């Protein structure tokens, strides 16, 4: 089990910014990220393809944040829904400042048994979904006159090998390369594009799709002897969205205590 820790208090790092977070419902990094952005003063659009979970998350956040939080359903594999997510955000709040691309899909299968469908599904959600959302957000940021940030969620598996994860690792390595290239495409507009690469962040969804043996092995590789809390990954994503990272673009920051 990951020991209980308390996250830092908000310091208004994102005050006045309109932030969109994909895959923001449930118990994972996206949900923690939405909360951290709100704690840091942002107005946040939470998005997810799971509409019931999204409504539940919105209901939890409304009492504390009211009009500063909006829920919009979006499946990142649908170009029409991605376009609507950005358009509806701008229609409601008047602008977009930060796009947080957290949506991703995993799974476990050795290459010898992996089907085309498994491969393509993981890449469509994890890599192409990130591309769709980034493209839509960058077009909006450019149209607004530039500035703003995109923060992508990659993984240390973009650098490191793990059995049964060829599709997921390939997708996350693609997110890293895409982040670096997209950053150069929009640097002239003062827009920053960066990513984080977490190693192991524990939440109930991960526990349901991963065996205890695999989790124990991954945890044993961490220098702190525990998995990260989702909010610990979210803190670094908030930093990349904030003005404290004003000279960082095209970077992938490892959020990990993992050793070889």
Backbone bond lengths (Angstrom), bond angles and torsions (degrees), N, CA, C in turn:
res aa  C-N    CA-C-N  psi(-1)  N-CA   C-N-CA  omega(-1)  CA-C   N-CA-C  phi
1 X - - - 1.467 - - 1.518 110.34 -
2 X 1.315 116.12 145.30 1.453 121.21 175.43 1.525 109.36 -81.32
3 X 1.353 119.03 124.12 1.465 120.07 -179.09 1.518 110.91 -59.24
4 X 1.330 115.05 147.38 1.457 119.31 178.81 1.521 110.10 -72.35
5 X 1.308 116.40 128.58 1.448 122.93 175.70 1.516 107.81 -128.58
6 X 1.307 116.32 159.92 1.457 121.15 179.19 1.517 108.61 -109.97
7 X 1.314 116.67 128.99 1.456 120.89 -179.83 1.515 111.78 -72.43
8 X 1.323 116.99 162.93 1.461 121.06 -179.81 1.520 111.60 -70.25
9 X 1.315 115.47 154.90 1.462 120.43 176.88 1.521 109.91 -69.61
10 X 1.323 116.67 151.89 1.452 121.32 177.65 1.516 111.96 -65.21
11 X 1.335 116.09 146.04 1.469 122.61 -178.89 1.530 111.86 -125.20
12 X 1.339 116.52 21.19 1.461 121.14 178.64 1.532 112.49 61.18
13 X 1.332 116.73 33.04 1.461 120.42 -179.08 1.527 112.57 -65.75
14 X 1.324 116.92 -24.27 1.464 120.58 -178.31 1.527 111.56 -119.40
15 X 1.301 116.62 24.25 1.466 120.62 -177.84 1.529 110.61 -57.82
16 X 1.322 116.10 131.10 1.454 121.48 177.43 1.509 115.01 83.34
17 X 1.321 118.49 -2.67 1.463 121.04 -177.67 1.532 110.75 -95.75
18 X 1.322 115.76 143.76 1.465 122.45 174.16 1.527 107.63 -99.24
19 X 1.323 116.02 120.05 1.466 122.88 -172.64 1.522 110.04 -120.41
20 X 1.323 116.86 134.15 1.463 122.27 172.23 1.524 108.56 -107.79
21 X 1.326 116.57 131.78 1.467 122.14 178.35 1.519 108.75 -122.64
22 X 1.322 117.94 121.39 1.465 121.12 176.30 1.520 110.33 -88.07
23 X 1.340 115.37 156.70 1.466 122.32 -177.27 1.520 110.17 50.18
24 X 1.328 115.46 51.70 1.469 121.49 -171.72 1.518 113.86 -99.00
25 X 1.319 118.47 1.01 1.455 120.91 179.22 1.525 110.28 -94.70
26 X 1.317 115.97 164.82 1.459 119.77 176.86 1.510 113.11 90.29
27 X 1.339 115.56 -145.56 1.465 120.63 -171.18 1.521 114.22 -119.28
28 X 1.312 118.47 4.12 1.457 120.50 -172.92 1.509 114.80 -89.20
29 X 1.340 114.79 -157.75 1.458 121.47 -176.89 1.525 111.16 -62.84
30 X 1.339 117.43 -39.56 1.453 120.09 -177.64 1.517 113.11 -61.05
31 X 1.310 116.53 -43.75 1.460 121.04 178.70 1.525 110.59 -65.12
32 X 1.328 116.33 -43.95 1.468 120.25 177.50 1.523 110.71 -63.32
33 X 1.326 116.23 -37.22 1.462 121.26 -179.97 1.525 111.10 -65.15
34 X 1.327 116.93 -44.36 1.461 120.28 178.04 1.522 110.67 -58.39
35 X 1.320 116.04 -43.45 1.464 120.15 179.71 1.531 111.68 -65.38
36 X 1.312 116.44 -42.01 1.470 119.19 179.69 1.529 111.05 -64.92
37 X 1.329 116.53 -39.54 1.466 119.33 178.10 1.526 110.54 -62.71
38 X 1.320 116.82 -42.18 1.461 120.46 177.47 1.525 111.12 -63.88
39 X 1.321 116.27 -42.46 1.464 120.26 178.09 1.519 111.93 -62.94
40 X 1.354 116.04 -26.54 1.462 120.38 179.32 1.526 112.32 -92.34
41 X 1.334 117.02 13.09 1.451 120.78 170.93 1.516 116.68 94.64
42 X 1.334 117.79 2.39 1.463 120.19 -177.75 1.521 112.01 -78.11
43 X 1.322 115.51 159.42 1.453 123.27 163.23 1.522 105.64 -93.78
44 X 1.332 117.37 128.92 1.465 120.18 -167.41 1.517 112.07 -125.76
45 X 1.331 115.29 130.13 1.458 122.06 169.47 1.517 107.56 -98.50
46 X 1.321 116.21 114.40 1.461 120.19 176.90 1.524 108.13 -93.27
47 X 1.317 115.70 136.43 1.454 120.56 -176.21 1.517 109.72 -135.27
48 X 1.330 115.79 147.27 1.457 120.95 178.89 1.522 107.52 -165.59
49 X 1.313 116.81 155.30 1.466 118.93 175.49 1.525 110.87 -83.73
50 X 1.345 117.68 -19.71 1.461 122.27 176.29 1.516 109.83 -83.25
51 X 1.321 117.29 95.53 1.457 120.93 -170.07 1.528 112.55 -67.92
52 X 1.313 118.23 -35.07 1.464 119.48 178.52 1.525 110.79 -66.68
53 X 1.320 116.55 -47.03 1.475 119.84 177.64 1.522 110.83 -62.21
54 X 1.322 116.22 -37.55 1.455 120.76 179.55 1.524 110.46 -63.32
55 X 1.331 117.21 -44.55 1.461 121.13 179.42 1.524 110.72 -63.83
56 X 1.325 116.88 -39.20 1.463 120.53 179.01 1.526 111.07 -65.04
57 X 1.327 116.57 -42.44 1.462 120.51 178.47 1.526 110.70 -64.23
58 X 1.328 115.99 -43.17 1.465 120.45 178.41 1.525 111.04 -60.72
59 X 1.319 116.21 -42.15 1.464 120.88 179.74 1.532 111.23 -63.44
60 X 1.320 116.39 -35.99 1.469 120.45 178.34 1.527 111.78 -67.30
61 X 1.331 116.34 -35.87 1.458 120.92 -174.71 1.524 113.98 -85.47
62 X 1.308 117.01 -27.09 1.461 121.53 -174.18 1.532 114.62 -56.03
63 X 1.347 119.83 -44.48 1.466 118.60 -177.23 1.524 113.48 -58.04
64 X 1.325 117.55 -34.91 1.468 120.73 -177.77 1.522 112.51 -88.44
65 X 1.334 117.44 -29.64 1.470 119.15 -169.46 1.527 114.78 -121.50
66 X 1.314 118.10 -12.63 1.456 121.39 172.59 1.515 114.05 52.23
67 X 1.340 115.68 -125.61 1.460 121.66 -175.68 1.527 113.55 -70.11
68 X 1.332 117.66 -6.01 1.457 120.19 178.76 1.524 112.56 -80.84
69 X 1.317 117.64 -0.90 1.461 119.87 178.75 1.521 109.23 -132.92
70 X 1.328 115.89 132.65 1.460 123.92 -178.97 1.519 108.10 -131.58
71 X 1.321 117.29 139.68 1.467 122.15 178.35 1.516 110.04 -108.33
72 X 1.327 116.71 127.24 1.464 122.75 177.17 1.529 109.02 -133.82
73 X 1.307 116.85 122.20 1.457 120.40 177.97 1.518 111.31 -68.80
74 X 1.339 115.89 143.23 1.460 120.01 177.60 1.521 110.34 -162.06
75 X 1.310 115.61 128.39 1.461 123.17 169.95 1.526 106.57 -99.49
76 X 1.324 117.21 115.56 1.465 120.16 -173.12 1.527 113.11 -69.96
77 X 1.339 117.76 -6.94 1.459 119.70 174.99 1.528 111.65 -84.97
78 X 1.329 116.79 -2.75 1.464 121.67 179.52 1.520 109.58 -109.31
79 X 1.314 116.85 116.20 1.456 120.52 178.57 1.524 111.09 -61.58
80 X 1.332 117.27 -38.67 1.465 120.68 -179.80 1.523 111.04 -63.12
81 X 1.327 117.13 -40.94 1.463 120.24 -179.30 1.525 111.49 -71.15
82 X 1.319 117.15 -35.43 1.468 120.34 176.45 1.525 110.23 -64.83
83 X 1.322 116.44 -44.63 1.460 120.23 177.69 1.525 110.87 -60.16
84 X 1.334 116.23 -42.06 1.461 120.63 179.99 1.530 111.16 -65.73
85 X 1.317 117.23 -36.21 1.472 121.04 179.09 1.522 110.86 -58.71
86 X 1.309 116.57 -48.12 1.468 120.08 -179.62 1.521 110.99 -69.63
87 X 1.326 116.63 -44.43 1.467 120.26 -178.85 1.520 111.43 -62.59
88 X 1.329 117.60 -42.48 1.461 120.79 -179.31 1.528 111.67 -69.82
89 X 1.325 116.38 -34.07 1.470 119.85 175.49 1.525 110.40 -61.07
90 X 1.321 115.75 -48.43 1.467 120.58 -178.82 1.525 111.06 -67.16
91 X 1.324 116.86 -37.69 1.462 119.88 178.27 1.524 111.10 -63.23
92 X 1.327 116.85 -36.23 1.470 121.09 -176.01 1.525 112.55 -82.29
93 X 1.339 116.84 -43.08 1.466 120.40 -173.25 1.525 114.19 -111.15
94 X 1.323 117.36 -7.93 1.451 120.55 174.99 1.509 116.26 90.71
95 X 1.332 116.90 -10.34 1.459 119.32 -178.57 1.532 110.07 -169.80
96 X 1.317 115.57 174.40 1.462 123.94 172.03 1.515 107.61 -133.41
97 X 1.326 117.40 135.99 1.466 120.68 178.45 1.523 113.37 -117.37
98 X 1.331 116.97 -34.33 1.466 120.68 -175.87 1.522 110.07 -140.69
99 X 1.332 115.60 133.14 1.461 121.75 173.38 1.517 108.39 -111.67
100 X 1.327 117.29 120.97 1.458 123.02 178.22 1.523 108.65 -107.63
101 X 1.324 117.68 107.05 1.464 122.16 -177.91 1.521 110.26 -93.82
102 X 1.329 115.04 100.81 1.455 120.86 -176.76 1.523 113.32 -110.66
103 X 1.329 117.81 -15.05 1.467 120.72 -175.20 1.527 111.06 -62.42
104 X 1.311 115.69 134.44 1.458 121.06 178.24 1.516 110.01 -162.56
105 X 1.305 115.90 160.15 1.461 121.86 -179.41 1.520 108.94 -136.57
106 X 1.332 115.62 132.57 1.455 120.53 179.02 1.517 111.79 -111.85
107 X 1.303 115.32 -150.99 1.451 122.60 -176.17 1.511 108.89 143.20
108 X 1.311 116.72 164.35 1.462 121.00 -179.07 1.519 109.93 -130.95
109 X 1.325 115.64 123.65 1.459 121.05 176.56 1.516 108.86 -164.31
110 X 1.332 118.44 132.40 1.464 119.06 172.52 1.527 110.36 -66.19
111 X 1.307 116.38 152.53 1.461 120.68 -177.59 1.523 111.42 -56.62
112 X 1.323 116.81 -36.32 1.466 120.27 -177.30 1.525 112.76 -65.50
113 X 1.328 117.53 -20.50 1.463 121.47 -178.92 1.526 112.80 -112.68
114 X 1.314 117.15 -6.13 1.457 121.33 -176.44 1.525 111.11 -71.10
115 X 1.319 116.36 132.94 1.463 120.76 177.95 1.524 110.30 -90.22
116 X 1.330 115.52 162.23 1.458 120.14 173.72 1.528 110.31 -57.48
117 X 1.311 115.98 -40.18 1.467 120.28 -178.11 1.530 110.86 -62.06
118 X 1.334 117.18 -44.80 1.467 120.10 178.06 1.525 110.87 -61.24
119 X 1.302 116.73 -46.96 1.466 121.69 -179.51 1.532 111.06 -59.82
120 X 1.318 116.01 -51.06 1.462 120.43 -174.89 1.522 111.93 -68.13
121 X 1.330 117.60 -35.50 1.459 120.57 -179.75 1.528 111.18 -64.62
122 X 1.325 116.88 -45.53 1.461 120.55 179.45 1.519 110.75 -63.66
123 X 1.333 117.25 -43.37 1.467 119.50 179.22 1.525 112.14 -68.00
124 X 1.335 117.49 -35.39 1.459 119.91 -178.50 1.523 111.18 -65.35
125 X 1.327 117.26 -43.74 1.465 120.64 179.63 1.522 110.84 -74.03
126 X 1.330 116.55 -50.83 1.456 120.98 -166.99 1.522 113.58 -79.56
127 X 1.313 117.31 -44.03 1.464 121.19 -178.62 1.528 112.56 -96.80
128 X 1.324 116.86 -56.16 1.462 118.82 -177.25 1.524 110.79 -67.47
129 X 1.322 118.08 -33.91 1.458 120.51 175.70 1.513 111.82 -62.02
130 X 1.321 116.58 -40.44 1.461 121.07 176.07 1.523 110.45 -63.76
131 X 1.327 116.23 -41.63 1.468 120.79 176.26 1.523 111.22 -60.03
132 X 1.340 117.30 -48.95 1.466 120.26 -177.76 1.534 111.10 -58.78
133 X 1.333 115.84 -47.57 1.467 119.68 -176.74 1.524 111.36 -68.82
134 X 1.316 116.85 -38.71 1.465 120.14 178.40 1.523 110.41 -65.31
135 X 1.320 116.80 -45.95 1.466 120.28 179.95 1.525 110.93 -57.85
136 X 1.326 116.82 -47.16 1.463 120.46 -179.18 1.522 111.31 -63.43
137 X 1.325 116.10 -42.21 1.465 120.05 -179.42 1.525 111.10 -67.16
138 X 1.323 117.26 -42.74 1.471 120.16 -179.21 1.522 111.45 -64.39
139 X 1.314 117.05 -39.28 1.462 119.31 177.13 1.529 110.64 -60.19
140 X 1.329 116.50 -40.84 1.462 120.32 178.83 1.524 111.04 -67.67
141 X 1.325 117.29 -43.99 1.467 120.68 -179.45 1.526 111.52 -63.10
142 X 1.319 116.66 -40.57 1.471 120.32 176.96 1.529 110.18 -63.93
143 X 1.332 116.21 -43.32 1.467 120.63 -179.31 1.521 111.87 -63.01
144 X 1.323 116.26 -29.50 1.467 120.86 179.26 1.529 112.37 -77.90
145 X 1.311 117.09 -8.89 1.457 120.73 -179.07 1.509 114.28 110.25
146 X 1.334 116.69 6.25 1.460 120.42 176.91 1.517 113.10 95.99
147 X 1.321 114.73 179.53 1.453 120.75 -174.23 1.521 110.07 82.03
148 X 1.319 115.77 170.01 1.454 120.73 -178.67 1.517 111.63 100.10
149 X 1.325 115.39 -179.40 1.458 119.98 -173.47 1.519 111.36 -149.32
150 X 1.324 114.36 150.76 1.463 122.74 169.67 1.524 106.67 -120.95
151 X 1.329 116.10 133.70 1.463 121.17 177.78 1.529 108.19 -126.20
152 X 1.325 116.34 120.88 1.459 122.35 -178.11 1.521 110.99 -104.04
153 X 1.322 114.83 149.65 1.462 120.53 177.22 1.527 108.46 -101.91
154 X 1.319 116.83 107.09 1.465 122.07 176.93 1.535 108.17 -99.09
155 X 1.295 118.56 -141.58 1.468 122.42 -179.87 1.519 108.57 -167.92
156 X 1.334 116.53 152.51 1.467 119.07 174.56 1.527 111.28 -62.92
157 X 1.346 117.34 -17.23 1.463 119.08 176.71 1.521 112.18 -69.18
158 X 1.330 116.91 -11.12 1.458 119.42 169.84 1.513 112.19 -68.29
159 X 1.343 116.21 -17.60 1.467 121.99 177.84 1.524 112.53 -112.09
160 X 1.318 116.91 -31.98 1.462 121.69 -169.70 1.522 111.10 -115.13
161 X 1.328 115.49 152.43 1.461 120.68 -178.32 1.520 111.40 -92.09
162 X 1.330 115.20 145.77 1.465 121.84 173.52 1.521 107.73 -147.61
163 X 1.314 118.80 131.92 1.468 120.59 -177.68 1.522 111.80 -57.61
164 X 1.325 115.60 141.64 1.450 121.06 175.51 1.511 115.18 79.04
165 X 1.340 117.30 5.22 1.457 120.73 -173.21 1.534 112.91 -119.29
166 X 1.319 117.90 25.82 1.459 120.48 -175.55 1.528 112.04 -59.31
167 X 1.335 117.23 -43.88 1.466 120.12 -178.39 1.528 111.21 -67.12
168 X 1.325 116.29 -45.76 1.466 121.07 -178.44 1.524 110.93 -67.02
169 X 1.335 116.42 -43.79 1.464 120.33 179.57 1.524 111.15 -63.89
170 X 1.322 116.73 -41.59 1.467 120.27 178.13 1.523 110.74 -62.61
171 X 1.331 116.51 -41.51 1.464 120.50 179.45 1.525 111.21 -64.70
172 X 1.333 116.53 -42.77 1.463 119.73 -178.11 1.528 111.48 -71.81
173 X 1.332 117.59 -35.09 1.466 119.67 172.94 1.525 109.58 -63.14
174 X 1.324 116.29 -36.85 1.458 120.44 175.75 1.515 112.19 -64.13
175 X 1.326 117.40 -39.45 1.469 120.77 176.68 1.526 110.40 -60.41
176 X 1.328 116.76 -40.04 1.469 120.40 178.88 1.529 110.82 -63.04
177 X 1.325 116.77 -49.73 1.466 120.65 -178.96 1.525 110.68 -65.02
178 X 1.301 116.60 -40.96 1.462 121.03 178.01 1.526 110.56 -61.19
179 X 1.315 117.09 -42.55 1.469 121.92 179.07 1.518 110.73 -58.03
180 X 1.324 116.72 -46.42 1.470 120.57 -177.78 1.530 111.26 -63.95
181 X 1.328 116.51 -43.14 1.465 119.77 -177.81 1.524 111.66 -72.62
182 X 1.325 117.49 -41.96 1.462 120.40 179.42 1.520 110.70 -61.61
183 X 1.331 116.54 -35.70 1.466 120.58 179.60 1.525 110.94 -59.17
184 X 1.322 117.04 -41.31 1.463 120.32 179.99 1.524 111.79 -71.75
185 X 1.326 116.50 -31.46 1.461 119.93 -179.68 1.523 112.67 -64.62
186 X 1.339 117.32 -28.56 1.473 119.65 -174.55 1.528 113.05 -119.70
187 X 1.327 117.07 10.16 1.467 119.27 -179.26 1.523 111.75 -59.97
188 X 1.327 116.78 -35.79 1.465 120.07 -179.09 1.527 112.37 -63.94
189 X 1.335 116.56 -17.80 1.460 120.76 179.31 1.540 111.75 -95.95
190 X 1.316 116.59 4.83 1.462 119.96 179.95 1.518 113.83 71.70
191 X 1.333 116.25 20.44 1.468 121.66 178.79 1.523 108.93 -97.70
192 X 1.308 116.55 134.41 1.470 121.39 -179.48 1.529 110.44 -104.95
193 X 1.337 115.94 139.30 1.466 121.93 177.66 1.518 108.10 -129.97
194 X 1.319 116.38 116.15 1.468 121.84 -178.70 1.525 110.08 -136.12
195 X 1.323 115.95 174.15 1.461 120.57 179.96 1.521 110.68 -145.81
196 X 1.315 114.85 158.47 1.455 121.41 169.50 1.524 108.46 -111.29
197 X 1.323 115.96 155.13 1.467 121.61 177.62 1.528 108.10 -130.30
198 X 1.326 117.73 87.68 1.473 120.32 179.39 1.522 111.12 -72.44
199 X 1.319 115.18 154.14 1.456 119.03 172.88 1.522 110.17 -93.28
200 X 1.321 117.57 -67.59 1.462 120.65 -176.55 1.520 108.39 -141.13
201 X 1.328 116.36 113.16 1.467 122.34 175.82 1.524 107.70 -118.71
202 X 1.309 117.17 119.53 1.457 120.94 -172.16 1.520 112.21 -87.71
203 X 1.337 115.34 132.05 1.454 122.10 172.26 1.524 107.62 -156.56
204 X 1.319 116.89 168.56 1.464 120.43 -170.73 1.518 112.93 -63.45
205 X 1.333 118.25 -34.64 1.465 119.83 179.03 1.521 111.64 -63.48
206 X 1.327 116.89 -41.59 1.464 120.59 177.94 1.517 110.57 -64.11
207 X 1.322 116.54 -42.26 1.459 120.50 -178.98 1.530 111.35 -61.05
208 X 1.327 117.01 -31.94 1.461 120.20 -178.43 1.521 113.23 -74.48
209 X 1.335 117.79 -26.47 1.467 120.11 -174.40 1.528 113.01 -108.57
210 X 1.332 116.75 5.35 1.464 121.23 -178.49 1.514 109.13 -129.42
211 X 1.325 116.99 143.17 1.458 119.65 -179.22 1.525 110.77 -76.74
212 X 1.313 115.29 157.11 1.464 120.72 178.60 1.534 111.00 -61.97
213 X 1.321 116.55 -35.54 1.466 119.91 -179.46 1.527 111.25 -65.27
214 X 1.335 116.47 -42.84 1.463 119.90 178.96 1.517 110.62 -65.34
215 X 1.328 117.30 -43.37 1.462 120.87 179.55 1.528 111.04 -62.99
216 X 1.322 116.14 -40.46 1.463 119.72 179.10 1.529 110.79 -64.12
217 X 1.336 116.42 -40.62 1.463 120.12 179.23 1.528 111.31 -65.65
218 X 1.324 116.46 -44.44 1.468 120.03 179.76 1.524 111.41 -65.68
219 X 1.313 116.87 -39.46 1.462 120.69 179.12 1.521 111.04 -64.61
220 X 1.325 116.38 -37.63 1.464 120.55 -179.11 1.524 112.03 -64.28
221 X 1.329 117.72 -22.14 1.459 121.07 179.73 1.528 112.63 -81.83
222 X 1.327 116.15 -12.82 1.461 119.97 -177.05 1.531 110.32 -82.42
223 X 1.323 115.92 134.73 1.470 120.45 -176.91 1.525 112.21 -61.41
224 X 1.339 117.18 -31.95 1.458 120.72 -179.75 1.526 112.33 -85.37
225 X 1.336 116.48 -3.85 1.447 119.77 178.62 1.511 114.12 70.93
226 X 1.310 117.15 21.70 1.462 121.44 179.43 1.527 109.27 -153.20
227 X 1.316 115.12 162.80 1.461 120.75 171.53 1.522 109.15 -79.40
228 X 1.322 115.86 160.15 1.461 120.57 173.59 1.519 109.65 -73.57
229 X 1.319 116.21 150.65 1.456 120.76 165.31 1.532 107.41 -77.18
230 X 1.324 118.86 145.35 1.465 119.69 178.44 1.519 113.74 -52.88
231 X 1.335 117.54 -35.10 1.467 118.45 -179.35 1.527 112.42 -68.78
232 X 1.333 117.48 -20.82 1.458 119.38 177.09 1.532 110.93 -71.42
233 X 1.322 116.83 -34.08 1.467 120.44 172.20 1.523 109.73 -70.80
234 X 1.326 115.74 -42.29 1.465 120.74 -179.67 1.524 111.49 -59.06
235 X 1.331 117.84 -36.29 1.466 120.57 179.82 1.523 111.76 -58.17
236 X 1.330 116.75 -40.52 1.461 120.26 -178.83 1.523 110.06 -71.87
237 X 1.321 116.92 -35.87 1.462 120.03 177.20 1.530 110.42 -65.99
238 X 1.324 116.89 -38.17 1.471 120.71 175.85 1.524 110.13 -62.57
239 X 1.325 116.73 -42.99 1.468 120.24 177.04 1.527 110.60 -56.98
240 X 1.328 117.65 -45.02 1.463 121.15 -178.94 1.526 112.13 -67.57
241 X 1.314 117.23 -25.62 1.459 120.84 177.52 1.527 112.29 -83.07
242 X 1.317 116.71 -17.97 1.458 121.29 -172.36 1.526 111.90 -89.95
243 X 1.318 115.08 169.74 1.460 120.52 178.66 1.523 112.46 -71.09
244 X 1.334 118.02 -9.31 1.464 120.40 176.65 1.524 111.77 -69.43
245 X 1.324 117.34 -16.66 1.473 120.27 178.46 1.523 110.76 -110.48
246 X 1.322 116.79 35.27 1.463 121.95 -171.80 1.529 113.80 -61.81
247 X 1.344 118.73 -21.03 1.470 120.20 -179.30 1.524 112.11 -106.54
248 X 1.329 117.51 10.55 1.463 120.81 179.02 1.513 110.16 -102.54
249 X 1.317 116.65 124.56 1.456 121.09 169.16 1.521 109.43 -152.39
250 X 1.332 115.39 146.72 1.458 120.55 -176.66 1.519 113.29 72.84
251 X 1.330 117.21 17.61 1.464 121.50 -177.55 1.522 111.08 -100.17
252 X 1.329 115.80 149.66 1.461 122.90 172.18 1.520 106.98 -122.10
253 X 1.319 116.36 113.74 1.458 121.47 -175.86 1.523 109.49 -100.51
254 X 1.310 116.92 122.78 1.447 122.32 176.56 1.525 110.38 -72.99
255 X 1.323 116.53 126.78 1.470 121.62 174.76 1.512 105.94 -109.20
256 X 1.306 115.50 86.00 1.456 120.38 -166.93 1.513 110.78 -160.35
257 X 1.343 115.35 148.10 1.460 120.05 167.30 1.527 109.23 -113.67
258 X 1.335 115.20 16.06 1.461 121.12 -174.99 1.522 110.97 -69.47
259 X 1.324 115.30 140.23 1.465 120.59 176.03 1.526 108.95 -118.50
260 X 1.314 117.82 161.50 1.472 119.92 -176.46 1.511 112.92 -59.10
